[in-house]
Amino acid sequence: MERASPAQEVVLVRAEPRLTDKATAQSWPHLVAGASGGLATAIVTSPLDVLRTRLQSDFYQQYSRHSPELVFRPNRLLLASCQHIRETLQIFRSISYNEGLRGLFRGLGPSLAGVVPATAIKFYVYGNTKLLGASLLQCDKDSPIVHAQAAVAAGIATSTLTNPIWLVKTRLQLDKSRTKVNGITARQYKNSFDCVRQVVQTEGIAGLYRGLSASYLGTVETVLHLVLYEKLKLFFRQRLECNQHSSGEFASWISTSGAAGIAKMAAVLVTYPHEVVRTRLRQAPLENSLPRYTGLIDCFQSIWRSERLVGLYGGLTPHSMRSIPSAIITLSVYEFVLRRIGS
């Protein structure tokens, strides 16, 4: 084998750091872009997030539910949908009247503390796992299998690292005034730190990870959303490129927002029940300090026995009103920042 000359060796040694720098340059923009999208989304959609959480919980079921055996009839399904919208408006008015504007932003602190790092982690893992997967699987980076494995990795990493933050946010959003000893009315949790303290004291460290199994199940939604998004984005972009009047930044925004909204709507309708189960698993324990549900399967079975589809799709209206615009905002900001800082 022919030995390289000293001059060639110098060139090779100097070239190696450049490869490392290039890999680093390709990875960190996903972190910044994801965090930017998460920050914008958390602030804009906070009131809808509060509504969604309360409707998913069984703490706020003040209004009548339809008989489970009648749910599958078309006229009953329509009636249940109208009832669901009415409940959403009633709870919105109730929060505004009893808790003021601040009530609509309850849990925003944990949301900001959770959404920004969660979105940053999600798209950091997703963007870089796509590149890694394409390399290991020896296929195109726009292949569905590459998108799917990247989405699974992103969903699992995000759920594991941020579950305690979401648990605190859920507990704060569900917290309402209770009459205690000597007639004093107060909330169970003073703030986020007090919530963490109480959870650890009464439920242990494991209490901070309630609902994690449902979050892992929710990875199916992440996969469905991101795989559909990538395919639709490519489809819309190709269509727009055929139109000479639609190009540049405008075409990118149209293809991104259209794909994000349609993909999210489909993913939500298919996988929504896991959201309800996750919220209920994260609820505060009963007064005897025992959890209402023993686990993922028990929660599903309990909701199905007593509430059927009406319960499994509780909070769908505000969730859709929040999650679809959220997906559009998050992915539009993510793609825009990614284009500006390069990847």
TAWOKA-V653212 format. One record per pair of residues at least 6 apart in sequence whose ideal C-beta (glycine too) atoms are under 8 Angstrom apart, sorted by the first residue. I is the first residue (numbers start at 0). J is the second residue. D is the distance in Angstrom with one decimal. If there is no record, write none. Layout:
I|J|D  I|J|D
//
This chain:
3|11|7.0  24|341|7.2  24|342|7.8  25|127|7.5  25|130|6.9  25|342|5.5  26|123|7.1  26|126|7.5  26|127|5.1  28|126|8.0  28|336|7.3  28|337|5.5  28|340|4.8  28|341|6.2  28|342|4.6  29|122|5.0  29|123|4.7  29|125|7.3  29|126|3.5  29|127|6.3  29|337|7.0  29|342|6.7  30|119|5.0  30|120|8.0  30|122|7.5  30|123|4.3  31|119|7.6  31|336|6.2  31|340|6.4  32|122|6.3  32|332|7.3  32|333|4.5  32|334|7.5  32|335|7.9  32|336|3.8  32|337|4.4  32|340|7.3  33|118|4.5  33|119|4.3  33|120|7.4  33|121|6.1  33|122|3.2  33|123|6.0  33|333|5.8  34|115|5.1  34|116|7.3  34|118|6.2  34|119|3.9  35|332|5.2  35|333|7.1  35|336|4.9  36|118|5.7  36|122|7.5  36|328|6.7  36|329|3.8  36|330|6.7  36|331|7.5  36|332|3.9  36|333|4.2  36|336|7.5  37|114|4.3  37|115|4.7  37|116|7.8  37|117|6.5  37|118|2.9  37|119|6.5  37|329|6.4  38|111|7.2  38|114|7.2  38|115|5.2  39|328|5.4  39|329|7.4  39|332|5.4  40|114|6.4  40|118|7.4  40|325|4.6  40|328|4.8  40|329|4.8  40|332|7.9  41|107|7.2  41|110|4.8  41|111|5.3  41|114|4.0  41|115|7.0  42|107|7.6  42|111|7.5  43|324|7.4  43|325|7.9  43|328|6.4  44|321|4.5  44|324|6.4  44|325|5.2  44|328|7.8  45|103|7.0  45|104|5.0  45|106|7.8  45|107|5.0  45|110|6.3  46|91|7.9  46|103|4.0  46|104|6.8  47|317|4.8  47|318|7.8  47|320|5.3  47|321|3.6  48|106|7.3  48|110|6.6  48|172|7.5  48|317|8.0  48|321|5.7  49|94|6.9  49|102|7.3  49|103|5.8  49|104|7.3  49|105|5.7  49|106|6.5  49|172|5.3  50|87|6.2  50|90|6.1  50|91|5.9  50|94|7.6  50|314|7.4  50|317|3.9  50|321|8.0  51|314|4.6  51|317|4.3  51|318|4.4  51|321|5.9  52|106|7.6  52|168|8.0  52|169|5.9  52|172|4.3  52|173|6.5  52|278|6.0  52|314|7.3  53|59|4.6  53|90|5.7  53|94|7.8  53|172|6.6  53|173|6.6  53|314|7.6  54|83|8.0  54|86|6.6  54|87|6.5  54|90|6.5  54|313|5.3  54|314|3.3  54|316|7.7  54|317|6.4  55|274|6.3  55|275|4.8  55|278|4.0  55|279|7.1  55|313|5.4  55|314|4.0  55|318|7.7  56|173|5.3  56|278|5.7  56|279|6.5  56|282|6.0  57|279|6.4  57|282|7.6  57|291|7.7  58|173|5.3  58|175|7.4  58|282|6.6  59|90|6.5  59|173|7.6  62|82|7.4  62|85|7.7  62|86|5.1  62|89|6.8  63|82|7.8  64|306|6.0  64|309|5.8  64|310|7.4  65|75|6.1  65|78|6.9  65|79|5.3  65|82|7.1  65|309|6.0  67|305|7.3  67|306|6.8  67|307|4.1  67|309|7.7  69|75|4.5  70|76|6.8  70|79|6.5  70|307|4.7  70|308|5.4  70|309|5.9  71|308|7.8  79|309|5.4  83|309|7.6  83|312|7.8  83|313|7.6  83|315|6.9  83|316|5.7  84|316|5.6  87|316|4.9  87|317|5.6  94|102|4.4  94|103|5.9  95|102|7.1  95|103|6.9  98|105|7.3  105|171|5.9  105|172|5.5  105|174|7.7  106|168|4.4  106|169|7.6  106|171|4.4  106|172|4.2  108|190|7.9  108|191|5.7  109|164|5.5  109|165|7.5  109|167|4.8  109|168|3.7  109|171|6.5  109|191|5.5  110|168|5.6  112|164|5.7  112|191|7.7  113|161|5.3  113|164|3.6  113|165|5.7  113|168|6.2  116|160|7.6  116|161|6.5  116|164|8.0  117|157|5.2  117|160|7.7  117|161|4.5  117|164|7.5  118|329|6.3  118|333|7.9  120|153|7.7  120|156|5.9  120|157|5.1  120|160|6.0  120|161|7.2  121|153|4.7  121|154|7.5  121|156|7.5  121|157|4.5  121|221|7.8  122|153|7.3  122|333|5.8  124|149|7.5  124|152|5.4  124|153|4.3  124|156|4.8  124|157|7.3  125|149|5.0  125|150|6.4  125|152|7.4  125|153|3.9  125|225|6.8  126|149|7.8  126|337|7.9  126|342|7.0  128|148|6.8  128|149|4.0  128|152|4.6  128|153|6.8  129|140|5.6  129|145|5.6  129|146|6.8  129|149|4.4  130|140|6.6  132|140|7.9  132|144|7.8  132|145|4.6  132|148|5.0  132|149|5.7  133|139|6.6  133|140|4.0  133|142|7.2  133|145|5.1  136|142|7.7  136|144|6.7  136|145|6.5  136|148|7.9  138|144|6.9  138|145|6.3  139|145|7.3  141|229|6.5  141|233|6.4  143|226|5.5  143|229|7.9  143|230|7.1  146|225|5.8  146|226|4.7  146|229|4.9  147|222|5.3  147|226|5.5  149|225|7.5  150|218|7.4  150|221|4.9  150|222|4.2  150|224|7.6  150|225|4.3  150|226|6.5  151|218|5.7  151|221|7.6  151|222|5.9  153|221|6.4  153|225|7.7  154|215|7.6  154|217|6.9  154|218|3.4  154|221|3.9  154|222|7.1  155|215|6.5  155|218|6.0  158|211|6.4  158|214|3.7  158|215|5.9  158|217|7.2  158|218|7.2  159|211|7.3  162|207|7.0  162|208|5.2  162|210|6.8  162|211|4.9  162|214|6.1  163|195|7.5  163|207|3.9  163|208|6.9  165|210|7.4  165|214|7.8  165|281|7.1  166|198|7.2  166|206|7.7  166|207|5.7  166|208|7.5  166|209|6.0  166|210|6.5  166|281|4.9  167|191|5.3  167|194|4.9  167|195|6.1  167|198|7.7  169|210|7.8  169|278|6.0  169|281|4.3  169|282|7.3  170|187|8.0  170|188|6.3  170|194|5.3  170|198|7.4  170|281|6.9  170|282|7.6  170|283|5.7  171|188|6.1  171|191|6.8  171|194|6.2  173|282|6.3  173|283|7.1  174|186|5.0  174|187|5.4  174|188|5.3  174|283|7.8  175|186|7.0  176|184|5.0  176|185|6.7  176|186|5.8  177|184|7.0  177|185|6.9  177|186|7.2  177|187|6.5  178|184|5.2  179|185|6.1  187|197|7.5  187|283|6.6  188|194|4.2  188|197|6.6  195|207|7.3  198|206|4.5  198|207|5.9  199|206|6.8  199|207|7.1  201|284|7.0  201|288|5.8  202|209|7.6  202|284|6.8  202|288|7.9  209|280|5.2  209|281|5.2  209|290|7.3  210|276|7.9  210|277|4.4  210|278|7.5  210|280|4.0  210|281|4.2  212|280|7.7  212|294|7.1  212|295|4.4  213|273|5.2  213|276|4.7  213|277|3.6  213|280|5.8  213|295|5.8  213|298|7.7  214|277|6.0  216|273|4.7  216|276|7.8  216|295|7.1  217|270|6.9  217|273|4.8  217|274|7.2  217|277|6.8  219|270|5.4  219|273|7.6  220|266|4.8  220|267|7.2  220|269|7.6  220|270|4.0  220|273|7.1  221|266|8.0  223|262|7.7  223|265|7.0  223|266|4.3  223|269|6.4  223|270|6.7  224|262|5.2  224|263|5.6  224|265|7.9  224|266|3.9  224|326|7.1  225|262|7.6  227|258|7.7  227|261|7.4  227|262|3.7  227|265|6.0  227|266|6.9  228|258|5.1  228|259|5.8  228|262|4.1  228|263|7.8  228|330|6.8  229|258|7.9  230|258|8.0  231|257|7.1  231|258|3.6  231|261|5.9  231|262|5.8  232|254|5.3  232|255|6.1  232|258|4.0  232|259|7.9  234|258|7.7  235|253|6.7  235|254|3.8  235|257|5.4  235|258|5.7  236|250|6.8  236|251|7.5  236|254|4.3  239|245|4.4  239|246|7.3  239|250|4.3  239|253|6.3  239|254|6.0  240|246|7.0  240|250|7.0  245|253|7.0  251|334|6.7  251|335|7.9  251|338|7.1  252|331|6.2  252|335|7.6  255|330|5.7  255|331|5.2  255|334|4.9  256|327|4.7  256|330|7.6  256|331|5.3  258|330|7.9  259|326|4.6  259|327|4.8  259|329|7.7  259|330|4.2  259|331|6.9  260|323|5.4  260|324|7.9  260|326|6.5  260|327|5.1  262|326|7.4  263|322|5.9  263|323|5.1  263|325|7.9  263|326|3.8  263|327|7.8  264|319|7.1  264|323|5.6  267|315|7.8  267|318|6.8  267|319|6.0  267|322|5.8  267|323|7.4  271|311|7.5  271|312|5.9  271|315|5.9  271|318|7.0  272|299|7.4  272|302|8.0  272|311|4.1  272|312|6.9  274|314|7.4  274|318|6.5  275|302|6.8  275|310|6.9  275|311|5.7  275|312|7.3  275|313|5.6  275|314|6.8  276|295|6.5  276|298|4.8  276|299|5.9  276|302|7.1  278|314|7.8  279|291|7.1  279|292|6.1  279|298|5.6  279|302|7.4  280|290|7.7  280|292|6.0  280|294|7.9  280|295|7.2  280|298|5.8  282|290|7.9  282|291|6.4  284|290|5.1  284|291|7.4  285|291|5.8  292|298|4.0  292|301|6.2  299|311|8.0  302|310|4.5  302|311|5.7  303|310|7.5  303|311|6.8  306|313|7.5
//
